[in-house]
Amino acid sequence: MAFNLPEDVIEESFLASTGPGGQNVNKVATACQLRVDIHALGLAPYAYRKLKELAGSKLTAAGKLVVTARSHRTREANRDEARRRVSELIEKAHERRARRVKTKPSRAAKARRVDRKKARSQIKKNRGKVSYD
C-alpha cells in the first residue's frame, strides 16, 4: 500500500548529479530533489510525530521534507526513486506498534524462583574448602 502524494504539496527540482552517466553528468541535471510540505499532508498527530523522528535531518525547520535521488542516469528514474522514498517514509510513519500489556508474575512463579535461588546458593556454599575435623 503506497501512500499517494498529492501533487500540490510537492516541489520538484533537478540538479547536476554525480555518479553514473560519464560526461553526461556534467551537462544534464538528472538528480531529483523533492520538497514535500508535511503540514499540508494532513497526517494524524501520531504519524506526524513519527515522521519527524524518522526523517531526522531530511526535515527542515519550515516543515519541508527534502529527499534527493541521484542514483540513476535519467531524470524519470530519479524522480520515481525520490517519490518512492518519500512514500515509504510516510507509510512507515503510519505504522503503530502494539501496546505492551504489563504482566505480573504469579505467587507460585515467585516461590519457584526463590526455591531455585536457594538451591543454587546451597550448591555454591558446598564448593568451599573441605575441613577434616
N, C-alpha and C positions, 0 to 999 in steps of 0.2 A: 504494500500500500504506500505509494509515493505521495508525498504532500504536494498538492497543486499550488504553485506560487502564482499569485495574481500579478499580471504584467505591470500594473500601476505602482507596485511597491519596489520594482526592480530598476536599478540604474546600471547600464552596461557600458563598459568602455574597453577598448582594445589597446594593448601596449606592445612595445617591441619585446620579443621573447628571447629567452636563452634556450639552450638545449638543442634537440634535433631539428634539422632543416638546412644545414650547411650555410651557404651565403644568403639563402632566403631569409634567415632570421635578422639579417642586418637591414633588409629593405621592407619587410612586411610586418605589420603589427598583428601578431596572431594570438598573443596571450590575452585571455579574457579576465577582466576584473568585474565582479558583480558586487553591487552595493544594495543590500536589502534593508528596508526600514522595518525593523521588527515591531515597532509600536503600531504600525498600520496593518499588521497581520491579524490583530485581534486574538492573540493567544490567551489561553486560560492562565491565571496567575501562577499556578504550579509549573506550567510549561515554560512560561516566560522566565521564571527564576532558574529553571534547569538549563534553558538555552543560554542564559547569561553565564552560567557556570561552565557549560560545555564549550562555548565559543571562546572564552578567555580573551586573548589579545586580538582576536579577529573582530571583536566588538568595539566600536568607537564610543566615545562619551556621548555622542549625539544619538546613540541607539541604532547605528547602521552596522550591519554585519557585512564585513568585507572578505570576499573569497576570491583568490586569484588562481586560475588554472593555466598552466603553461607547458604541460607535459606532451601535448600533441602538436602536430605540424600545421593543422588547419584551424581557422577561426571557429568553424562549426563544431569541431570535435572538442575544442577547449570550452566553448560556450556550453555544450551539453554536459561536459565534466563539471564545470562550476555550478550549474543548476542542479545536477545530481548531488553534489556535495552539500549544497545548501539544503536541499530537500531532505537528505539523510540526517543532517544535523537537527532540523526541525522535528523530524519523525522521532529521533532519539529523545528529544526534549519532552515529547508527549508520553513516553513510556513511564509508567508508575511502578514503583517497587511495592511488593505486597507488605502490608503492615505486619510487624512481628508481634506475636501474641506471647506475652510473658508467661512462663511456666514456673511452677514451684515444685521442688522435689517432695515426694510423699514422706510420711513419717517412717515407713518401712525402708525406703531408699536411704534416708539419713542414717537409720540404725545399721543397715548393711555396710554403709561407708565407714562408720565408726568401728564396726567389727573388723573390717579389712585392715583398717589403720592399726588397730590393737594387735592383730595377728602379725602384721609386718613389723611392728615395733618389737614384738617378742622375738621374732627371727633375728632382728638386728642386735637385740640385747644379748642373745645367746652367742654372738660372734666374739665376745670379749675374751680376755686371757683366761686360760683354764688354771684353776688353782688346785693343787693336790693336797689339801689339808686333811 
